Amino acid sequence: MARTLLRRRKKSLSPEDVTVSDQPMVRRAVSAAALGNTMEWFDFGVYAYLAGTLGKVFFPSSSPGAQVVSTFATFAAAFVVRPLGGLVFGPLGDRIGRQRVLAATMIMMAASTFAVGFLPSYASIGFAAPLLLLLCRLVQGFSTGGEYAGATTYIAEYAPDQRRGFLGSWLDFGTFVGYSLGSGLVTVLTLTLGSDGLESWGWRIPFFIAGPLGIIGLYMRLKLEETPAFKQEVASAAEASSAAASSAAAGRGDGGERGGGEQGGNKQGGDEQGGDPVEEARQSGKGRLKEIFTRHWQAVLICMGLVLLYNVTNYMVTSYLPTFMTVTLGESDTTAQLLVLGTMLLVALAITTVGRGSDRWGRRPMFMGGSIAMIILAVPAFLLIREGGILFPAFGCVILGLLLVCFAGTAAATLPALFPTRLRYGALSIAFNISVSLFGGTTPLFASFLVEQTGNTLIPGYYLVVAGVIGLVSTFFLHETAGQPLRGSGPMVETEDEAREVVARSRVEEGRHARDLWLRLWHPRGGGGKASKSGRRSGERERERDE
């Protein structure tokens, strides 16, 4: 028992274990990551608001309902390849660095979105037109597979522990600003050009804007440095690898002296293989994937559940709601566009407040409260929306916006904290993109299909209720991470004074743990009580975080 307790003892932090964040670099990191999300969601806003127009341009022979389904099927196709992008870019980001991968995804996103503006219509080249649109969407989806997970990882690893929720919320602020810019531009084009002008040539204008946005975003990302957490992980891995190589060389040398020529041949073969095969397997892409799904499967499932909750709500409001109000309910394009645009502006204004609140009250209360509210309010929100006019649909949109911001303001700080540093980008990319592909990006397609087949206009509300139930179950198993260091990393603070306070508190905690250990060893049936339990719990949390 003494050996077990000694292994569980809590060591104090040294000043070298605490990282003081570089505030100008933090601001640049947040800005560059948010701009990538802004460009991605500028495209989504444009695509959602132009769904009816794109259906006429690329699928003219279909009925209006079939055109919408076909357009959203092309939209959903991009999400089919997102997990492939996550499988490629995620582990790559854990091996070569976050900054390089984020620069690559920015180039691919900008180029594929820009190319959509040059596509000929169905009337010009026939069936090849929708195929080219599909190809552009697939490239967008593949690049997006590494975008959001990389951006959240980058911000989380730069943000101080006490402000990770606030700084992470700026990433999704970029999401809704991008959506608002895209949808606002389409609204202005609709008012100025009319439906005929928009269908003829005006739909190309928003896609052309992606080119300059991409160049600006790429420039900002190329100016970024690698995150402190990734640098520490690389240094630790290099040190461990060097120590293992030295130990192996010493062992082979001893073996060579004892075993003669045959051992010498084995030594040479071992050098050609490059070291410990077990460690090589852990560092390889295949080894990392195996570790993600064997050792961190619970975190993967929690992540998928939270992503489902956030993204079903997100795509229901941003991508499906404008078309639902115009095609299904018969509202005018301008009314629907202005209502959803107002909802996005509401979310953008409130999102950083929610992020700051998650730093103060915790991530779990935000997700749990939002999930319960979703279960209760989703169907009434759609009842209000289908009443028609302006007032009741506006109230319904406000309800959906407030539900969405509960998840949008919290996700970027919550999801990266589920995984350790050496696997964070890859694990988050895989879990996030599988969930988005299966449940988020398909939301407009399934919702429009179910409404058309059943004629029940409350189907979107029921869809959100199911998402709320899944989110509530996932939140139940979520550990609180607000104010805590990321798994596998030391504390991150804003100032030197905070660093000294963290070290001082750590030394006090070490003294309490030493007292608890003494009580456990010399008074196993008395004393210790509450302190012992607290020490055990703290030790278990520390071991879990360091894995």
Long-range contacts (C-beta under 8 A, 24 or more apart in sequence): 1-520, 1-521, 1-524, 2-521, 5-517, 5-520, 5-521, 6-517, 8-535, 8-536, 8-539, 8-543, 9-513, 9-514, 9-517, 9-539, 10-509, 10-510, 10-513, 10-535, 10-538, 10-539, 10-542, 11-510, 12-503, 12-506, 12-507, 12-509, 12-510, 13-490, 13-491, 13-502, 13-503, 13-506, 13-507, 14-503, 15-499, 15-500, 15-503, 17-490, 17-491, 17-503, 18-490, 18-491, 18-492, 18-493, 18-499, 18-502, 18-503, 19-228, 19-232, 19-489, 19-490, 19-491, 19-492, 19-493, 20-493, 20-494, 20-495, 20-496, 20-498, 20-499, 21-158, 21-159, 21-160, 21-228, 21-492, 21-493, 21-494, 23-494, 25-158, 25-224, 25-225, 26-158, 26-159, 26-160, 26-167, 28-220, 28-223, 28-224, 29-154, 29-155, 29-158, 29-224, 29-227, 30-155, 30-158, 30-159, 30-167, 30-170, 30-171, 31-220, 32-102, 32-217, 32-220, 32-221, 32-223, 32-224, 33-102, 33-151, 33-152, 33-154, 33-155, 33-171, 33-174, 34-151, 34-170, 34-171, 34-173, 34-174, 35-174, 35-213, 35-216, 35-217, 35-220, 36-102, 36-105, 36-106, 36-109, 36-147, 36-151, 36-174, 36-217, 36-221, 37-147, 37-148, 37-151, 37-171, 37-172, 37-174, 37-175, 37-178, 38-174, 38-175, 38-177, 38-178, 38-181, 38-213, 39-106, 39-109, 39-110, 39-113, 39-178, 39-210, 39-213, 39-214, 39-217, 40-109, 40-144, 40-147, 40-148, 40-175, 40-178, 41-174, 41-175, 41-176, 41-177, 41-178, 41-179, 41-182, 41-318, 42-178, 42-179, 42-181, 42-182, 42-206, 42-209, 42-210, 42-213, 43-109, 43-113, 43-140, 43-178, 43-182, 43-207, 43-210, 44-178, 44-179, 44-182, 44-318, 44-319, 45-178, 45-179, 45-180, 45-181, 45-182, 45-183, 45-186, 45-318, 45-344, 46-182, 46-183, 46-185, 46-186, 46-206, 46-207, 47-75, 47-319, 48-183, 48-318, 48-319, 48-320, 48-322, 48-323, 48-444, 49-182, 49-183, 49-186, 49-187, 49-322, 49-337, 50-186, 50-198, 50-203, 50-206, 51-75, 51-322, 51-323, 52-323, 52-326, 52-327, 52-333, 53-195, 53-198, 53-199, 53-203, 54-133, 54-203, 56-199, 57-121, 57-122, 57-129, 57-199, 57-203, 58-121, 58-122, 58-129, 58-130, 58-133, 59-122, 59-130, 60-122, 60-123, 64-327, 65-327, 65-448, 65-452, 68-323, 68-327, 68-448, 69-445, 69-448, 69-449, 69-452, 70-130, 72-319, 72-320, 72-323, 72-444, 72-445, 72-448, 73-445, 74-130, 74-133, 74-134, 74-137, 75-137, 75-319, 75-441, 75-444, 75-445, 76-441, 76-442, 76-444, 76-445, 77-134, 77-137, 77-138, 77-141, 78-137, 78-138, 78-140, 78-141, 78-144, 78-441, 79-141, 79-436, 79-437, 79-440, 79-441, 79-442, 80-138, 80-141, 80-437, 81-138, 81-141, 81-142, 81-145, 82-141, 82-142, 82-144, 82-145, 82-433, 82-436, 82-437, 82-441, 83-145, 83-430, 83-433, 83-434, 83-437, 84-142, 84-145, 85-141, 85-142, 85-143, 85-144, 85-145, 85-146, 85-429, 85-433, 86-145, 86-146, 86-149, 86-426, 86-429, 86-430, 86-432, 86-433, 86-434, 87-145, 87-289, 87-429, 87-430, 88-142, 88-145, 88-146, 89-145, 89-146, 89-150, 89-425, 89-429, 90-145, 90-146, 90-149, 90-150, 90-425, 90-426, 90-427, 90-428, 90-429, 90-430, 91-285, 91-288, 91-289, 91-425, 91-426, 91-429, 92-146, 92-285, 93-146, 93-150, 93-153, 93-425, 93-426, 93-429, 94-288, 94-422, 94-423, 94-424, 94-425, 94-426, 95-283, 95-285, 97-226, 97-230, 98-150, 98-153, 98-154, 98-157, 98-226, 98-227, 98-230, 98-425, 99-154, 99-221, 99-224, 99-225, 99-226, 99-227, 101-146, 101-150, 101-425, 102-146, 102-147, 102-150, 102-151, 102-154, 102-221, 102-224, 103-218, 103-221, 103-222, 104-143, 104-146, 105-143, 105-144, 105-146, 105-147, 105-150, 106-147, 106-214, 106-217, 106-218, 106-221, 107-214, 107-218, 108-139, 108-140, 108-142, 108-143, 109-140, 109-143, 109-144, 109-147, 109-210, 109-214, 110-210, 110-211, 110-213, 110-214, 110-215, 110-217, 110-218, 111-139, 111-214, 112-136, 112-137, 112-139, 112-140, 112-143, 113-140, 113-207, 113-210, 113-214, 114-207, 114-208, 114-210, 114-211, 114-214, 115-207, 116-207, 117-204, 117-205, 117-206, 117-207, 117-208, 117-210, 118-204, 145-429, 145-433, 146-429, 148-432, 149-415, 149-425, 149-428, 149-429, 149-432, 149-433, 150-425, 150-429, 151-412, 152-411, 152-412, 152-415, 152-416, 152-428, 153-227, 153-416, 153-424, 153-425, 153-428, 154-224, 154-227, 155-412, 156-412, 156-413, 156-416, 156-417, 156-424, 156-486, 157-227, 157-228, 157-229, 157-230, 157-416, 157-421, 157-424, 157-486, 157-489, 158-227, 158-228, 159-413, 159-492, 160-492, 160-493, 160-494, 160-498, 161-483, 161-484, 161-485, 161-486, 161-491, 161-492, 161-493, 162-359, 162-483, 162-493, 162-494, 163-359, 163-494, 164-359, 164-413, 164-417, 164-482, 165-355, 165-356, 165-357, 165-358, 165-359, 165-363, 165-409, 165-410, 165-413, 165-482, 166-352, 166-355, 166-356, 166-359, 167-355, 167-413, 168-355, 168-411, 168-412, 168-413, 169-351, 169-352, 169-354, 169-355, 169-356, 169-358, 169-408, 169-409, 169-410, 169-412, 169-413, 170-352, 170-355, 171-412, 172-351, 172-408, 172-409, 172-411, 172-412, 173-348, 173-351, 173-352, 175-408, 176-344, 176-345, 176-347, 176-348, 176-351, 176-408, 177-348, 179-318, 179-344, 180-341, 180-344, 180-345, 180-348, 182-206, 183-322, 183-337, 183-340, 183-341, 183-344, 184-341, 185-209, 186-337, 187-334, 187-337, 187-338, 187-341, 190-333, 190-334, 190-337, 191-334, 195-333, 228-492, 229-421, 229-486, 229-488, 229-489, 230-421, 232-421, 232-489, 232-490, 233-421, 233-422, 233-488, 237-283, 237-422, 240-279, 241-275, 241-279, 244-275, 244-276, 244-279, 245-275, 248-275, 248-276, 288-423, 288-426, 289-426, 289-430, 291-423, 292-423, 292-426, 292-427, 292-430, 295-547, 296-418, 296-419, 296-420, 296-423, 296-427, 298-477, 299-418, 299-419, 299-427, 299-431, 300-427, 300-430, 300-431, 301-474, 302-418, 302-474, 302-477, 302-478, 303-415, 303-418, 303-419, 303-427, 303-428, 303-431, 303-432, 303-435, 304-431, 304-432, 304-434, 304-435, 304-474, 305-435, 305-470, 305-471, 305-473, 305-474, 305-475, 306-367, 306-407, 306-411, 306-414, 306-415, 306-471, 306-474, 306-475, 306-478, 307-411, 307-415, 307-431, 307-432, 307-435, 307-436, 307-440, 308-435, 308-439, 308-440, 308-467, 308-470, 308-471, 308-474, 309-367, 309-370, 309-371, 309-374, 309-407, 309-467, 309-468, 309-470, 309-471, 309-474, 310-407, 310-408, 310-411, 310-440, 310-471, 311-435, 311-436, 311-439, 311-440, 311-441, 311-443, 312-439, 312-440, 312-443, 312-463, 312-464, 312-467, 313-374, 313-400, 313-403, 313-404, 313-407, 313-464, 313-467, 314-404, 314-407, 314-408, 314-440, 315-440, 315-441, 315-443, 315-444, 316-400, 316-443, 316-444, 316-447, 316-460, 316-463, 316-464, 317-343, 317-397, 317-400, 317-401, 317-404, 318-344, 319-443, 319-444, 320-443, 320-444, 320-447, 320-448, 320-460, 321-385, 321-397, 321-400, 321-460, 323-444, 323-448, 324-385, 324-447, 324-448, 324-451, 324-457, 324-460, 325-385, 325-393, 328-448, 328-451, 328-457, 329-385, 329-386, 329-388, 329-457, 331-388, 331-393, 335-390, 335-393, 339-390, 339-393, 339-394, 339-397, 340-397, 342-394, 342-397, 343-397, 343-398, 343-400, 343-401, 344-401, 346-398, 346-401, 346-402, 346-405, 347-401, 347-404, 347-405, 347-408, 350-401, 350-402, 350-405, 350-409, 351-405, 351-408, 351-409, 352-409, 353-409, 354-405, 354-406, 354-408, 354-409, 354-410, 355-409, 355-410, 355-412, 355-413, 357-409, 358-409, 358-410, 358-413, 358-414, 358-482, 359-413, 359-482, 359-483, 360-482, 361-482, 362-480, 362-482, 363-410, 363-413, 363-414, 363-478, 363-480, 363-481, 363-482, 364-475, 364-478, 364-480, 366-406, 366-407, 366-409, 366-410, 367-406, 367-407, 367-410, 367-414, 367-471, 367-474, 367-475, 367-478, 368-472, 368-475, 368-476, 369-406, 370-403, 370-406, 370-407, 370-471, 371-468, 371-469, 371-471, 371-472, 371-475, 372-468, 372-472, 373-402, 373-403, 373-406, 373-468, 374-403, 374-464, 374-465, 374-467, 374-468, 374-471, 375-465, 375-468, 375-469, 375-472, 377-403, 378-403, 378-461, 378-462, 378-464, 378-465, 378-468, 379-458, 379-461, 379-462, 379-464, 379-465, 380-461, 381-461, 382-457, 382-458, 382-460, 382-461, 383-458, 383-461, 386-457, 386-458, 403-464, 407-471, 413-481, 413-482, 414-478, 414-481, 416-486, 417-481, 417-484, 417-486, 417-487, 418-487, 419-487, 420-487, 420-488, 420-547, 421-486, 421-487, 421-488, 421-489, 422-488, 424-486, 424-487, 439-467, 484-545, 485-545, 487-544, 487-545, 487-546, 487-547, 488-545, 488-546, 488-547, 509-538, 513-538, 513-539
